[in-house]
Each structure stands twice: as C-alpha cells, then as structure tokens.
C-alpha cells in the first residue's frame, strides 16, 4: 500500500512540477496512469489504509488536485476556443460559397 501511494505521489508531484508546459495529451496519459494506480489501491484491503502516515499522503494528494484540475480546465477552454474559431470560419466560408456562383464575379460594393 505504501509503495502504491508513494508512486502516486511521485507521479502527481512530477506533473505539478511541469504543469504549465504540459499538453492535453500528456495530461491524458497522466490520468490513465493515475487511474491504474488508484485501481490498484482500491483492491487493497481497507485495513491496510489505516495509519497516520498514509492519511497524510492521501491528504497531500487531495491538496494537489485543484491545481491540476485548474490546468485541465484551462486546456479545455483553450480547445473550445479553437473549435469555436474553426466553426465560425467554416460557417463564414460556407455562407460565402453558397452566394457565389461558379461562373460569376464578385464585386465589392463597399469600396
């Protein structure tokens, strides 16, 4: 149990050290590795989870979560912005393409 918690702590602290430079793909890999470790911890008998040192490690892990979640939200917002821009560009292009006939000329009346 201690070894699993230590590995989870190391993994989490490693991510925290590089948090600002992590890509969404790297964070996704971290989540998969973290989930695998948590699943192994869940399989342990609950009596092995007792102890002050283990409780401190878990509290430390829980305290580090908000920073990681904030970075994930930041990346999600950035990706949503890119998708919105692409959607707007696609919408504008399709609106422009629908108006223009293939054999016609476009005359800008504003100038």
VENCOR-V798132 format. One record per residue. NEAR is the number of other ideal C-beta (glycine too) atoms within 10 Angstrom. Layout:
near=(NEAR NEAR)
This chain:
near=(16 11 8 16 20 11 15 20 16 10 15 19 12 11 21 13 10 10 16 7 7 19 9 14 9 12 16 13 13 18 13 9 14 17 10 11 16 13 10 14 16 9 8 12 7 7 7 12 14 9 11 7 9 14 11 11 17 15 10 13 17 9 9 16 10 9 13 18 10 11 17 17 10 13 16 11 10 11 11 10 10 10 10 10 10 10 10 10 10 10 10 10 10 9 9 10 9 8 8 10 8 5 5 8 6 8 6 5 4 3 4)
